Amino acid sequence: MPLHFFSKAVLAFALISAPALAAEHKIQMLNQGLDGMMTFEPAYLAVQPGDTVAFLPTGAAHNSRSVLSPENGTSWNGAMGEKVTVTLEQEGIYLYQCDPHLALGMVGVIQVGQAKNLSAAQKQAQTLSSRFAVNKDRLSQYLEKVE
Ligand SMILES: [Cu+2]
């Protein structure tokens, strides 16, 4: 077999099998953000399956812990003041919170691909929001951005 034929075959295989490049997204954990005090920013984020999301601390007072994931979806529990990075493969809605600031409505929504579990997420969001002392409509506003 001539070498050039082999090279073309390898190249063709590489092009066909190469996965789409997974993107990396960043969410900041803020004392003061565009939506007010104690927020994740962006608090609603849409990504593609396989993308990575990093939660970046801006101080020691925040964390990110998942509250709801789609079936077989990953969950996470970031330590206080620590960066946590998650790769999200399963399609659906992910809800997460900052533990010390749940009562202030410090929560967020990530949509991965199709919002397959939207009704479960809406139900969970009602339970979460009932525990907010302020910013009670924040989470439902975030969920309204789901497409
Ligand atoms: Cu916080």
Residues whose N, C-alpha, C, O or C-beta is under 5 A from the ligand:
A	BS01	CU	A61 H62 N63 C98 H101 M106
